[in-house]
Amino acid sequence: MLVETVKLATIVMKLTPDLYPTLKKHELESEIVLRNGLAALEAEDAMEIIQYSISEHQKDAYLH
């Protein structure tokens, strides 16, 4: 099984570049581990990853 670690910015630019300006720098810098690599990722998967990443960063904001 191929495992690849990429920044969220890479996923966004490859599959949903129109969302790039809406994300914060720290969200874009998040490292994402992809089980089957970037090549196997589809747009729906990217949207799910982006939504999860945003919610995780928002949780961190409430804790500080």
C-alpha positions as CSV (number, residue, x, y, z in Angstrom):
1,M,0.0,0.0,0.0
2,L,1.3,3.4,-1.0
3,V,1.3,6.0,1.8
4,E,2.1,9.6,0.9
5,T,2.3,12.7,3.0
6,V,1.4,16.0,1.4
7,K,0.5,19.5,2.4
8,L,-3.2,20.4,2.2
9,A,-2.2,23.2,-0.3
10,T,-1.0,20.5,-2.7
11,I,-4.4,18.7,-2.6
12,V,-6.3,22.0,-3.0
13,M,-4.2,23.2,-5.9
14,K,-4.5,19.8,-7.7
15,L,-8.2,19.2,-7.2
16,T,-10.0,22.3,-6.0
17,P,-7.8,25.3,-6.9
18,D,-10.8,27.7,-6.6
19,L,-10.8,27.1,-2.8
20,Y,-7.2,28.1,-2.3
21,P,-7.8,31.8,-1.5
22,T,-10.5,30.9,1.0
23,L,-8.2,28.8,3.2
24,K,-5.9,30.2,5.9
25,K,-2.1,29.7,5.6
26,H,-1.9,27.4,8.6
27,E,-4.7,25.3,7.1
28,L,-2.9,25.0,3.8
29,E,0.3,24.0,5.6
30,S,-1.4,21.1,7.3
31,E,0.2,17.7,6.5
32,I,-2.2,15.1,5.2
33,V,-1.4,11.4,5.0
34,L,-2.9,9.8,2.0
35,R,-3.3,6.0,2.1
36,N,-3.2,5.5,-1.7
37,G,-1.2,8.6,-2.7
38,L,-2.2,11.8,-4.3
39,A,-2.8,10.2,-7.7
40,A,-5.7,8.2,-6.4
41,L,-7.4,11.1,-4.8
42,E,-10.7,12.4,-6.3
43,A,-12.4,15.8,-5.9
44,E,-15.0,14.4,-3.4
45,D,-12.2,13.1,-1.3
46,A,-10.4,16.4,-1.4
47,M,-13.5,18.2,-0.2
48,E,-13.9,15.9,2.7
49,I,-10.2,16.3,3.7
50,I,-10.6,20.1,3.4
51,Q,-13.7,20.2,5.5
52,Y,-12.1,18.0,8.2
53,S,-8.9,20.1,8.2
54,I,-10.9,23.3,8.7
55,S,-12.9,21.8,11.5
56,E,-9.7,20.6,13.2
57,H,-8.2,24.1,13.0
58,Q,-11.3,25.6,14.4
59,K,-11.2,23.3,17.4
60,D,-7.6,24.3,18.1
61,A,-8.7,28.0,18.0
62,Y,-11.2,27.4,20.8
63,L,-8.7,25.7,23.0
64,H,-6.2,28.6,23.0
